[in-house]
Structure formats: C-alpha cells, structure tokens
C-alpha cells in the first residue's frame, strides 16, 4: 500500500542524503533509505532520524523487482546517487545514465507523485568530460521516462561531510605549495548541504513538478578565492602556484592512481568550465527558495579541525569568548 507521506531516497548515506533524512523525518515524513550495505552504512543513517520515521532497505543496484516493490509503498522518490571518478570502465554511464533511466521508468509505471533527480551544474559545455556526458544523458533519459520529474543541478555542495572543502583543508595543511589549475580562474557558486536540503524539502512541500532547477549558493568565487578562504579559515599560509596544463595533466595522471584519487584527468577537464548558472534554466532563487548560508561562516564551523591546536586553537577560543 502506498503511503502518501513516504519518501524513498537512493544515495541516502552521503552528505545530502543524511541531511534530507534529518529534514524530512523532523517534519513528520516517513523515509525509506536505500543502501547497498546496511552493515557498513546502516548505523550512520539511523543516527540521522527521529525515532519511528526511518526504514532502511538494503538492495543492490538494478534489482528491478525490489525497486518496484519499494516504489509501490511511496509517493516520492529522490535519486542522489553519483560518483566523482570511475573505478571501472563505463562506470559513469552505469551510475549517472543507466540507473536514473531505470528508476525513472519504474517510477512512471508506479505512478509516483514526484521523481526528483540530482544532476550537476555547469556541465552543458563540458563535452570532453565523461562525467559531464553521463550526467547529461541521465537527465535526458529521466525527462523522457518521467516528463514531470524535477531535475536539480547543484553547484559544489559543501559541509563538514563533503569531499571538497575537507580534502583541500587536509592538503593545504601539509603541502607548502598548492597548484592552481587553469590559473585558478574557474568560477563556482558553492551551496551548503543544509540549503540544498531545504530546497528539496520545499519542492516536495509545494509539489513542484516538471522543472529543471539550477541550485546555487549566494556567492560566486574563483577556485583561487576558495583556496584562499580555506587557508584563512585554517590559519595557514601557502603558495598558490599556477601551473602549465602539461604539468597539470602529469599531476592528474599520478593522482588518479591513488585508491581515492585526489584528481583525475576527467576532473581536470571539468575544471576548465565555470560552475555557475547557465541561464538556460530557472534557479532556486526564481522559486523564492533562497540559499542564505555564507561560505566563510559555514566552513568556520568545522575548519578548526585542521588548525594548530584543533578545537583548542587560540583563534577558536577567542571567537567563543
């Protein structure tokens, strides 16, 4: 039996998924969180919810029958699943194109009220990036299968649990020189995870459908400006050095050999393109869903973990006093 207040979330263990679980269960929605491993991710997910409002389901991707059974019990489906780099060939296509196609197809068959799909901002011109091409193909298939779907295109999403600001805080803590790719001029409009969760909550509450929405924060920064702000926040001084493209490619080739790559060739290609509004679609501001959290203020909430003295650093103690 379908519960009109139940929300099915794929990708529930990531920073956005956990933030959504907190937001929805706090507001009396029942959430069914899908994970591939309850043993590895279940405890993290459980700690995000009000008691009695969360159910965790373990399924492997592409188990069509199980997915169909879950959608039969819900009125809203949110797909947050995405990867930043490929571990296997065609993994981008599998996760960003084939999976959204399957989910949206099943959602249509089960007459889900809302299907919300998370894509990415600033990928329209990045035709040399496999990540971007797979995301665009996923958007196309979702729209074809579920015409009234909501496609969200956020800029970089940051928080204490992200893979962006925290990685750079770690790197800038130990590296005396930080390379600037493309001279650090690429522009971004970072959005805090809580603001994105608020936007998705409003989309559900207001029953918005059939839109593609670019989700952006209140500020625009260059890559160099972001690194400078992180350095200031962790109270470090480092050299930010523009490097030639050839050296950047060698850099990426080495980094992508790591188990968890710091940079890949595909990500290097993406860094050529500004991560700002395209003006092809509406933004969250057009729907009066403003994102108000400022980058400096938010990273200051957790950057002390990378400062000398940590939570007992002079800078933090003085601020608290």
C-alpha positions in Angstrom: 0.0 0.0 0.0 1.4 3.4 -1.0 1.9 5.9 1.9 1.4 9.4 0.7 3.9 10.8 3.3 6.7 8.3 2.5 9.8 9.3 0.6 12.2 6.8 -1.0 15.8 8.0 -1.1 18.5 6.4 -3.2 22.0 7.5 -2.1 20.9 8.0 1.5 24.3 7.6 3.1 26.0 10.6 1.5 26.1 14.2 2.9 22.9 15.2 1.0 21.1 12.0 1.9 21.8 12.3 5.6 20.8 15.9 5.6 17.5 15.1 3.8 16.7 12.3 6.3 17.1 14.8 9.2 14.9 17.4 7.4 12.1 15.1 6.3 11.8 13.0 9.5 11.9 16.1 11.6 8.8 17.3 9.6 6.9 14.0 10.1 7.7 12.3 6.8 8.5 8.7 6.7 11.7 7.9 4.9 12.8 4.7 3.3 16.6 4.9 2.9 18.2 2.6 0.3 21.7 1.4 0.8 23.9 -1.3 -0.7 25.3 -2.3 2.7 23.3 -2.0 5.9 26.3 -3.3 7.9 28.6 -0.5 6.6 26.2 2.4 6.3 23.2 1.5 8.5 24.4 3.0 11.7 25.3 6.3 10.1 21.9 6.5 8.5 20.0 5.6 11.7 21.6 8.4 13.7 20.0 11.0 11.4 16.4 10.2 12.0 13.7 10.8 14.6 12.6 7.6 16.1 9.9 5.7 14.1 10.3 7.7 10.9 13.1 5.8 9.2 13.2 2.4 7.5 16.5 1.1 5.9 16.4 -1.2 2.9 19.4 -3.0 1.5 19.4 -3.7 -2.2 21.9 -4.0 -5.0 21.6 -1.5 -7.9 19.5 -2.6 -10.8 17.4 -5.1 -8.7 14.3 -4.1 -10.7 11.8 -6.2 -8.7 12.9 -4.9 -5.3 13.0 -1.3 -6.6 9.5 -1.7 -7.9 8.2 -3.1 -4.6 9.7 -0.1 -2.7 8.2 2.4 -5.1 4.8 0.8 -4.6 5.0 2.0 -1.0 6.0 5.6 -1.6 4.7 8.7 -3.3 8.0 10.4 -3.8 11.4 9.1 -5.0 14.7 11.0 -4.8 17.8 9.8 -6.6 21.0 11.2 -5.2 23.4 8.5 -6.4 26.5 9.8 -8.1 30.2 9.2 -8.3 33.2 11.6 -8.8 35.5 9.2 -10.5 35.4 5.8 -12.3 36.7 2.7 -10.7 35.8 0.6 -13.8 35.2 1.4 -17.4 31.7 2.8 -18.2 31.0 3.3 -14.5 29.9 6.9 -15.1 27.4 5.6 -17.7 26.1 2.9 -15.4 25.6 5.2 -12.4 24.7 8.5 -14.0 22.7 7.3 -17.0 21.5 3.7 -16.8 20.5 3.8 -13.2 18.4 7.1 -13.4 16.8 5.7 -16.6 15.7 2.5 -14.7 14.5 4.4 -11.6 12.5 7.0 -13.6 11.0 4.2 -15.7 9.8 2.3 -12.7 8.6 5.5 -11.0 6.5 6.2 -14.1 5.0 2.8 -14.1 4.1 3.0 -10.4 2.6 6.5 -10.8 4.9 8.1 -8.2 3.8 11.7 -7.5 7.2 13.2 -7.7 10.5 11.9 -9.0 13.5 14.1 -8.1 16.8 13.5 -9.7 20.1 15.1 -8.7 22.4 16.0 -11.6 25.2 18.7 -11.7 25.7 22.4 -12.6 27.9 23.7 -15.4 28.2 20.5 -17.5 26.4 21.6 -20.7 29.6 22.7 -22.4 31.9 20.0 -21.0 31.6 17.6 -23.9 35.2 16.4 -23.4 34.3 15.0 -19.9 32.8 11.5 -19.5 31.4 12.6 -16.1 29.5 15.5 -17.8 28.3 13.5 -20.7 26.9 10.7 -18.5 25.1 13.3 -16.3 23.6 14.9 -19.3 22.5 11.6 -20.7 20.9 10.7 -17.4 19.0 14.0 -17.4 17.7 13.3 -20.9 16.5 9.8 -20.0 14.8 10.9 -16.8 12.9 13.6 -18.6 11.9 11.1 -21.3 10.7 8.5 -18.9 9.1 10.8 -16.3 8.2 14.1 -18.0 7.1 15.7 -14.8 10.3 14.9 -13.0 12.4 17.5 -11.1 16.0 17.7 -12.2 18.3 19.5 -9.8 21.6 20.9 -10.9 23.6 22.0 -7.8 27.0 23.6 -7.8 29.6 22.2 -5.4 27.8 21.1 -2.3 29.9 21.6 0.9 29.7 20.7 4.5 31.8 19.0 7.2 31.0 15.7 5.5 31.9 16.8 1.9 34.7 15.6 -0.4 35.6 19.1 -1.4 36.4 21.6 1.3 37.6 18.9 3.7 40.0 17.5 1.1 41.5 20.9 0.5 41.8 21.6 4.2 43.8 18.4 4.5 46.0 19.1 1.5 46.6 22.7 2.4 47.5 21.7 6.0 50.5 19.7 4.7 51.5 21.0 1.3 53.8 24.1 1.1 52.7 24.8 -2.5 49.2 24.2 -3.9 48.9 24.0 -7.7 46.3 26.2 -9.4 44.8 24.6 -12.5 43.8 26.9 -15.3 45.3 29.7 -13.1 42.6 29.3 -10.6 40.1 31.4 -12.6 37.3 28.8 -12.8 34.2 30.2 -11.1 31.9 28.3 -8.6 28.7 29.1 -6.7 29.0 26.7 -3.7 25.9 25.8 -1.8 25.8 24.4 1.7 24.2 21.0 2.1 21.5 22.3 4.5 20.4 24.9 1.9 20.1 22.2 -0.7 18.1 20.0 1.7 15.8 23.0 2.4 15.3 23.4 -1.4 14.4 19.8 -1.9 12.1 19.9 1.1 10.3 22.9 -0.4 10.0 21.2 -3.8 8.2 18.3 -2.1 6.0 20.6 0.2 5.0 22.8 -2.8 4.5 19.8 -5.1 6.7 21.4 -7.8 7.0 19.3 -10.9 8.3 19.3 -14.5 11.2 21.7 -13.8 15.0 21.7 -14.2 16.4 23.9 -11.4 20.0 25.1 -11.0 20.8 25.1 -7.3 23.3 27.8 -6.3 24.6 29.5 -3.2 24.5 33.2 -2.6 28.1 33.9 -3.6 30.4 33.4 -6.7 34.1 32.6 -6.2 37.0 31.6 -8.3 38.9 28.4 -7.5 41.8 30.6 -6.2 39.4 32.6 -4.0 38.0 29.4 -2.5 41.5 28.1 -1.7 42.4 31.5 -0.2 39.3 31.4 2.0 40.1 27.9 3.2 43.7 28.9 4.0 42.4 31.9 6.1 39.9 29.6 7.9 42.6 27.0 8.9 45.0 29.8 9.7 47.7 28.7 7.2 49.9 30.5 4.6 50.7 28.6 1.4 51.9 29.4 -2.1 49.1 29.1 -4.7 51.0 28.5 -7.9 49.5 28.4 -11.4 51.0 25.5 -13.3 51.1 24.8 -17.1 48.4 22.4 -18.5 51.0 19.8 -19.4 52.2 19.7 -15.8 48.6 19.6 -14.6 48.0 16.6 -16.7 51.0 14.8 -15.3 49.8 15.7 -11.9 46.3 14.3 -12.6 47.8 11.1 -14.1 49.7 10.5 -10.8 46.8 11.4 -8.5 44.3 9.1 -10.3 46.5 6.1 -9.4 45.5 6.5 -5.8 42.8 4.3 -4.3 40.8 7.5 -3.7 42.1 9.9 -6.4 42.8 13.5 -5.4 42.4 14.5 -9.0 41.6 12.6 -12.3 42.1 13.5 -15.9 38.3 13.8 -16.3 38.1 16.1 -13.3 40.9 18.2 -14.7 38.8 18.6 -17.9 35.8 19.7 -15.8 37.9 22.4 -14.1 38.0 24.3 -17.4 34.3 25.1 -17.2 32.7 27.6 -14.8 30.4 26.1 -12.3 27.8 28.9 -12.4 24.3 29.4 -13.7 23.8 28.7 -17.4 20.7 31.0 -17.8 19.1 28.1 -19.6 17.1 27.1 -16.6 15.5 28.6 -13.6 17.4 28.8 -10.3 16.2 28.2 -6.7 16.0 32.0 -6.4 13.4 32.1 -9.1 11.2 29.9 -6.9 11.9 32.1 -3.8 14.0 29.3 -2.3 16.9 31.3 -1.3 20.2 29.8 -0.1 21.4 32.1 2.7 24.4 30.3 4.2 27.7 32.1 3.5 30.8 30.1 2.7 33.2 31.8 5.2 30.7 31.4 8.0 30.0 27.7 7.4 33.5 26.4 6.8 34.5 28.2 10.1 32.2 25.8 11.9 34.5 22.9 11.1 37.8 24.2 9.8 39.3 24.3 13.3 39.9 20.5 12.9 42.7 21.5 10.5 44.2 24.3 12.6 47.1 24.1 15.0 45.5 23.2 18.4 42.3 22.0 16.8 39.2 22.8 18.9 41.6 24.5 21.4 43.3 26.8 18.9 43.7 30.4 20.1 41.6 31.6 17.1 38.6 29.4 18.1 38.8 30.1 21.8 38.9 33.9 21.2 35.9 33.6 18.9 34.0 31.6 21.5 34.8 34.2 24.2 
